[in-house]
Amino acid sequence: MWGAVLGIATLSTALGYVVYFRILATAGATNLLLVTFLIPVSALLLGGAVLGERPDWTAFAGMALICLGLVAVDGRLLARHARRLRHH
């Protein structure tokens, strides 16, 4: 049991914070917070893969909205598209 507690403490907590603050320092707070929008998507995908759950159409519609929101907030794809339109 103590091995499991130690494993959770080192891998899930300590390593998680190291990765979190490294991404914060390199990518910035906005990009770091964009990852939190992926939690429901990964939960749905893992539920389907591991538990055999079958999401309905509303789950897929929600994932599509999350993806569109990430593209809009991030802005890189839209900026690239705008540059391409200006050059033509």
N, C-alpha and C positions, 0 to 999 in steps of 0.2 A: 504494500500500500504506500509506503513512504517513497518508493521509487516512482510510483505514478504521480504522487504529489510533487516530487522534485522535478519530474519530467514536464509536468504542466507548468510549474513555476518558471523553469528555464526556457522552455520552447515557446509556450503560448504567451507568457507575460514579458519576460526579459527580452527575448529575441524580437517579439512583436514591437516593443517600444523602441528598440534599436533601429529596426527597419522603418518604423513610423517617423522617427525624428530624422533619419537620414533622407527619406523621401521629402520631408518637410523642408530640409535645408537645400535640397537640390531642385525640387520641382515647384516649391511654393505652396502656400496654404490653399489657394483655390483649386489647384490641380489635385492636391491631396484629398480635399473634401469631395471631389467628384467621384472618388472611389466608393464612397458610402452609398451612392446611388446604385451600385452594382450588387449590393447585398441581397435585395429581393430577387434579382435575376439569378444570382448564383444559388440561392436557396431553392428556387423553382427548378433549376437544372439539376441540382443534387438530389432533390426530392424525386425527380423523374428517373435519374440514373441509379440511385441507391435504393429507394423505397418503391420504385415502380409506380409512382403517382402519375396521373394523367391530367395535366393542366387543361382548363377549358380555354375558349377563345379570349375571354377577358384577361387571362394571365398573359397570353401572347400580345394582346393589345397593350397591356401595361408595360411589357418589356419593350415594345416598339416605341412607346412614349418616352420611356426612360432613355433609350438610345438616341432618340431625336433631341431630347433635352440635353444630354451630354454633348452632342455635336454642337448644339446652339450655344451652350455655356462655354465650351472649350474654345470655339471660334477658329481653330486652325484650318479645318476643312472648308469652312465658309470663306475665310480669307484667301485660301489658295484658289478657290473657285472664282472669287472676285478678281484676283490678279489675272487669272487666265482669261476672263471676259474682257478686261481692260486691254490686254495685249492683242486681241483680235479685232 
